[in-house]
Amino acid sequence: MKVWIDQDLCTGDGLCAEIAPDVFFGQDDGLFYVQESAANFGTETLFDGTSNPAGSDGMARIPDNGMDRVIEAAEECPGECIFIEVE
């Protein structure tokens, strides 16, 4: 399973990062992005629209123990900008 954020819809509330900080993070632009945390995958990969693609081109893998938190983040997101995709 993978997750991505549509930054055009992101309201910058940060609820996603509060619920799953190992999957979501905020940038200086006030928007949130996805990451593959080193704690989960051995290396850190930030899908932040600068060095890596943002939006649907920058999908991050969801850690095995993180699916419930990612679903909760998507449900709580006021911008409805978090998308989960099955590989």
C-alpha positions as CSV (number, residue, x, y, z in Angstrom):
1,M,0.0,0.0,0.0
2,K,1.1,3.5,-0.8
3,V,0.0,7.0,0.3
4,W,0.3,10.4,-1.3
5,I,-1.0,13.9,-0.6
6,D,-2.6,16.3,-3.2
7,Q,-0.9,19.6,-2.1
8,D,-3.5,21.6,-4.1
9,L,-6.1,20.4,-1.6
10,C,-3.9,20.5,1.5
11,T,-5.1,23.0,4.1
12,G,-1.9,22.8,6.2
13,D,-3.7,21.8,9.4
14,G,-1.1,19.1,10.2
15,L,-3.5,16.5,11.7
16,C,-1.9,13.9,9.5
17,A,1.6,14.6,11.0
18,E,0.1,14.4,14.5
19,I,-1.5,11.1,13.8
20,A,1.3,9.5,11.8
21,P,4.5,11.5,12.1
22,D,6.6,8.7,10.6
23,V,4.6,9.0,7.3
24,F,3.6,12.7,7.1
25,F,5.7,15.9,7.6
26,G,5.2,19.7,7.1
27,Q,7.4,22.0,4.9
28,D,8.1,25.7,5.1
29,D,5.4,26.2,2.4
30,G,2.8,25.3,5.1
31,L,1.8,22.1,3.3
32,F,2.2,18.5,4.2
33,Y,4.0,15.7,2.3
34,V,4.7,12.0,2.7
35,Q,7.9,10.3,3.6
36,E,9.4,6.8,4.0
37,S,10.9,6.9,7.4
38,A,14.3,5.4,8.1
39,A,12.8,3.8,11.2
40,N,10.5,1.8,8.9
41,F,12.5,1.3,5.8
42,G,16.1,1.7,6.7
43,T,16.6,4.9,4.7
44,E,14.8,8.3,4.8
45,T,13.0,9.3,1.6
46,L,11.1,12.6,1.6
47,F,8.5,13.1,-1.1
48,D,8.4,16.9,-0.8
49,G,8.2,18.2,-4.3
50,T,11.8,19.5,-4.4
51,S,14.2,16.6,-4.6
52,N,11.4,14.1,-5.0
53,P,8.1,14.4,-6.8
54,A,5.0,15.6,-4.9
55,G,1.4,14.7,-5.4
56,S,0.6,11.3,-7.0
57,D,4.1,11.1,-8.5
58,G,5.6,11.0,-5.0
59,M,3.9,8.0,-3.3
60,A,5.4,6.7,-0.1
61,R,5.1,3.1,1.1
62,I,3.0,2.7,4.2
63,P,4.8,0.8,7.0
64,D,3.2,-2.5,8.0
65,N,2.3,-1.2,11.4
66,G,1.1,2.1,10.1
67,M,-2.0,1.3,8.0
68,D,-4.5,2.2,10.7
69,R,-2.9,5.5,11.5
70,V,-2.7,6.4,7.8
71,I,-6.4,5.6,7.3
72,E,-7.2,7.7,10.4
73,A,-5.2,10.6,9.1
74,A,-7.0,10.4,5.7
75,E,-10.4,10.3,7.5
76,E,-9.6,13.2,9.8
77,C,-8.0,15.4,7.1
78,P,-10.1,18.6,6.6
79,G,-8.8,19.0,3.1
80,E,-9.5,15.4,2.1
81,C,-6.2,15.4,0.3
82,I,-4.7,12.1,1.5
83,F,-5.0,9.2,-1.0
84,I,-4.2,5.6,-0.3
85,E,-3.5,3.3,-3.2
86,V,-3.2,-0.5,-3.4
87,E,-0.2,-1.7,-5.4
